């Protein structure tokens, strides 16, 4: 009979824990240990508790701390809901990270799916991102002197014509053209702190939304410099930046019958050497976290995954800086 409880008490003795820590020291396990230490979990979870009403009847609900940590594990290791349940049952490092002991229940795939829907519908993923960034700011990691802005395309899990079953169609996604290629999906937008390289703002939209339309939502409006590619080029925007005392480092783009001058080309080249840093989070999400394609059939849950990928990128950046200081 299937059980979702940890039932091997021998694994949870102090002796077993000591041997585990001594002999099983993988890079993956060390990363989870570091995350547990450097994140202020109480600060993250307390605001969420106030927004989620849970029934006092039936099975005892899981701690929100366990649920959020499950989402973190799932994002880092690119696990499906069923696979996440299996890995938690099998991997001691995951159980330690989640704070589970012998006899504790493991969140099953239905529980994870249910909480993802709740988080997505209430926007708790974006709240969690902002709260964690407040921690980074209080530690002095997010400086706020400059912002790099960019966006990346995230193809839909399915195209609009691949399923006759309407329940399996992604009705929130839409189309854009890249050269001769038609893409059906979404677009993830980020604003990055120019000095510390942390993501300080995110947005997630259907792919047809032009990058430039989300520009104002990705800047803090307190920067002294903003750098972005030519897709954000807008004369009115440049004028407004200068009026507010902000250096507008948006790359110039040529227009019909108006080529770039030599001076503009040199300026673009100089700014591009700074701007490329904003592409690194997208490379990390796609190459390391394997977040190359949307997994769900609606904008809210796909936004959830993109937001958690941004949180994981910031945690990874935080670990790098913490270790360099130590």
C-alpha positions, 0 to 999 in steps of 0.5 A: 500500500502506498504511503507518503510518510517517512517511515525509516526511523533509523535514518533520523538518529543523531549518529546517522545524521553525523555520518551523513554529514561527514561522508555524503558531502555533495555540491547539491547538498551543500547548496541546500544547506547554504540556502537554509542558512542565508535566507530569513524564512520567517520573514518570507513566510509570515506575510503569506500565512495572512493571505491563505486560509486553510481548513481546520478540519480534515488532514493537518495542512502542511507548513507553508515553509515546507511548501515554499521549500518544495517549490524551490527544490522543484525549480532548482532540479526541474522536477515534475510534481510526481517526481518531486514527491518521489525524490523527497521520499528518496533523498535525505538531503531534501528531507533535511532541507524541508525539515522532515523527520521520521513519521512526517508526511511528504507533500504529494503531487496533488498538494503541490499542484493545489498550492501552486494554483493558490500561489498563482491566483493570489500572486503570492509568487510575486510577493515572495519575490519582492519580500526576498528582494527586500532582504537583499536590499537590507543586506546591501546587495541591491544598490539601485544606482542603475538598471539593465532591462531585457526580455526573453521569449518562452515558447508555449508548452503546446502550439495553438493547433496541436490539441483538439481537446480544448482543455489542453490548449494554452488560451493565454498565449499568443503569437509573435514573429522572429524573422520568418519564424512564428512563435506561440507563447509568452515573454519574461521581462526583468530589470537587473541591478547594474552593480550587484547583478540581482534581478530586482523586478520581473513581469510575464506577458503573452509574447505579443506584448512589445518589450518597450511596453513593460519598460516603466514597470521594470525600473525603480525610477530612482536610478541614475542610469538605465541601459537596454537594447534598441528594442526599447528605443523611444525619443520620448523616453530618452527625453523623460530620462534626461528630464529626471536626471537619468542617463539613458543608455538605451541603444540607438537603432537605425531607421529607414533612410537614417543610418547610425552615425559613427558616433552612435555605433561607438556608443552602442558598442560601449553600452553593449559591453555593459548590457550583456550582463542582463542576458546571463539570468536568462541563460541560467534559467534556460541552461541550468534550470532547464526552463526553456519552454513553458510547462503549464496551460495558463499565464498565471502558473507560467508566471509562477515558474518564471518568478521562482526561476528569478528567485533561484537566480537571486539566491544563487547570486547571493550564495556567490557573494556570501562565499566571496565575502567569507 
